[in-house]
Amino acid sequence: MRFEKWHALGNDYVIVERQELEFELTGARVRRLCAPHTGVGADGVVLVSPPAKPGYAASLRIFNPDGSEAELSGNGVREASLYLRRHGWASSDRFWVRTIAGEIRVTVTSPTACTLDIGRVRLRSEDFPAGAPDGRGELIAAGRSWRFQHVQVGNPQCAIAVADGPALAALDLPAIGPGIERHELFPNRTNVSFYAPEARAPRTIRARIFERGVGETSASGTGATGAAVAFVLGGGDSPVTVLLDGGQLEVAVGEDLQVELTGPGVPVFRGELAEELVADLTTISE
């Protein structure tokens, strides 16, 4: 099984074409592939398949390292889109891909960067069924109250504003994140982003991300998008530069909440799984 590993600001995915698989991807197989010592080691897997309908470069399925399937990943889709352009799946720098979350329009701006037109995000969704039309809410986690902004970006986001950079840096995300991710308000779990405005840089926020099925990550495209939308809804200006541990992303938020996400994606290595690992993966029944 041939594959490539890519990363976007440290958020890394194994990209594999459907024709390379000798088995269906299941939760247990994804967990084994993503394992750092007994697999390839990654934050997830992107499966690339021929498009079900004409007019698209490919269909993408995105898996978290815990084996769950994600509706969308801003970093994963950027990495896969640049892979598609580089390997001839797309014949021009503008094309469409399909995900579980829907259609994404891609504009490749360089061999290692692209813009995703994510579409119009929503503030009310089945992922926060008790939510008000404006998506705002409050919950208790890790012994304290948190006010948040729900944003449906193809996947659920819970964006939480904090006072400033030092307050953001002081947060113990491994202790706080799980209680919010799995809070009863979110029946499908949620991604969580904490953000604070940069005092010396207009239209700029710093964010930390606790990703559903992953934990704290160096970067998340949809997490950055959720934080940027919340920032704009709170009075901030667009476009928004989002500073993450792994680097920065640019998020343009329209008045109608139409969103474009711009950022990098680069290959790390390409390889082929050993016959022994393929044999092990084939025997996994789950």
ChimeraX attribute file (.defattr): number of C-alpha atoms within 10 A of each C-alpha:
attribute: neighborCount
match mode: 1-to-1
recipient: residues
	/A:1	16
	/A:2	14
	/A:3	18
	/A:4	17
	/A:5	24
	/A:6	25
	/A:7	23
	/A:8	27
	/A:9	21
	/A:10	19
	/A:11	20
	/A:12	26
	/A:13	31
	/A:14	29
	/A:15	24
	/A:16	19
	/A:17	16
	/A:18	17
	/A:19	12
	/A:20	13
	/A:21	15
	/A:22	12
	/A:23	13
	/A:24	10
	/A:25	19
	/A:26	17
	/A:27	18
	/A:28	17
	/A:29	24
	/A:30	23
	/A:31	24
	/A:32	22
	/A:33	25
	/A:34	25
	/A:35	17
	/A:36	12
	/A:37	9
	/A:38	11
	/A:39	15
	/A:40	17
	/A:41	19
	/A:42	22
	/A:43	24
	/A:44	30
	/A:45	26
	/A:46	24
	/A:47	23
	/A:48	24
	/A:49	16
	/A:50	16
	/A:51	15
	/A:52	11
	/A:53	10
	/A:54	8
	/A:55	10
	/A:56	18
	/A:57	26
	/A:58	23
	/A:59	19
	/A:60	25
	/A:61	20
	/A:62	25
	/A:63	28
	/A:64	23
	/A:65	26
	/A:66	19
	/A:67	22
	/A:68	18
	/A:69	19
	/A:70	19
	/A:71	17
	/A:72	24
	/A:73	24
	/A:74	24
	/A:75	29
	/A:76	29
	/A:77	25
	/A:78	29
	/A:79	29
	/A:80	29
	/A:81	32
	/A:82	27
	/A:83	23
	/A:84	18
	/A:85	18
	/A:86	13
	/A:87	10
	/A:88	10
	/A:89	17
	/A:90	19
	/A:91	12
	/A:92	11
	/A:93	15
	/A:94	15
	/A:95	20
	/A:96	19
	/A:97	23
	/A:98	20
	/A:99	18
	/A:100	15
	/A:101	15
	/A:102	13
	/A:103	16
	/A:104	20
	/A:105	17
	/A:106	24
	/A:107	20
	/A:108	19
	/A:109	15
	/A:110	12
	/A:111	14
	/A:112	17
	/A:113	18
	/A:114	22
	/A:115	23
	/A:116	23
	/A:117	17
	/A:118	22
	/A:119	17
	/A:120	16
	/A:121	19
	/A:122	18
	/A:123	21
	/A:124	18
	/A:125	17
	/A:126	12
	/A:127	19
	/A:128	25
	/A:129	12
	/A:130	13
	/A:131	19
	/A:132	13
	/A:133	10
	/A:134	13
	/A:135	20
	/A:136	18
	/A:137	16
	/A:138	13
	/A:139	14
	/A:140	12
	/A:141	17
	/A:142	14
	/A:143	8
	/A:144	8
	/A:145	10
	/A:146	16
	/A:147	14
	/A:148	20
	/A:149	26
	/A:150	30
	/A:151	29
	/A:152	23
	/A:153	24
	/A:154	22
	/A:155	23
	/A:156	28
	/A:157	31
	/A:158	28
	/A:159	29
	/A:160	21
	/A:161	21
	/A:162	17
	/A:163	10
	/A:164	15
	/A:165	16
	/A:166	10
	/A:167	11
	/A:168	18
	/A:169	15
	/A:170	8
	/A:171	14
	/A:172	11
	/A:173	19
	/A:174	11
	/A:175	11
	/A:176	16
	/A:177	25
	/A:178	22
	/A:179	16
	/A:180	23
	/A:181	25
	/A:182	16
	/A:183	16
	/A:184	12
	/A:185	18
	/A:186	21
	/A:187	13
	/A:188	16
	/A:189	22
	/A:190	26
	/A:191	30
	/A:192	30
	/A:193	29
	/A:194	24
	/A:195	29
	/A:196	24
	/A:197	21
	/A:198	16
	/A:199	11
	/A:200	7
	/A:201	9
	/A:202	13
	/A:203	18
	/A:204	23
	/A:205	25
	/A:206	22
	/A:207	29
	/A:208	26
	/A:209	26
	/A:210	26
	/A:211	22
	/A:212	25
	/A:213	21
	/A:214	15
	/A:215	17
	/A:216	20
	/A:217	19
	/A:218	17
	/A:219	29
	/A:220	29
	/A:221	28
	/A:222	28
	/A:223	31
	/A:224	33
	/A:225	30
	/A:226	29
	/A:227	32
	/A:228	32
	/A:229	30
	/A:230	26
	/A:231	25
	/A:232	19
	/A:233	15
	/A:234	11
	/A:235	8
	/A:236	17
	/A:237	16
	/A:238	19
	/A:239	19
	/A:240	24
	/A:241	21
	/A:242	27
	/A:243	21
	/A:244	21
	/A:245	15
	/A:246	14
	/A:247	14
	/A:248	22
	/A:249	22
	/A:250	21
	/A:251	26
	/A:252	20
	/A:253	23
	/A:254	14
	/A:255	10
	/A:256	10
	/A:257	16
	/A:258	15
	/A:259	21
	/A:260	20
	/A:261	24
	/A:262	23
	/A:263	22
	/A:264	21
	/A:265	26
	/A:266	20
	/A:267	18
	/A:268	12
	/A:269	11
	/A:270	12
	/A:271	11
	/A:272	12
	/A:273	14
	/A:274	10
	/A:275	10
	/A:276	9
	/A:277	15
	/A:278	17
	/A:279	12
	/A:280	11
	/A:281	20
	/A:282	15
	/A:283	11
	/A:284	13
	/A:285	9
	/A:286	8
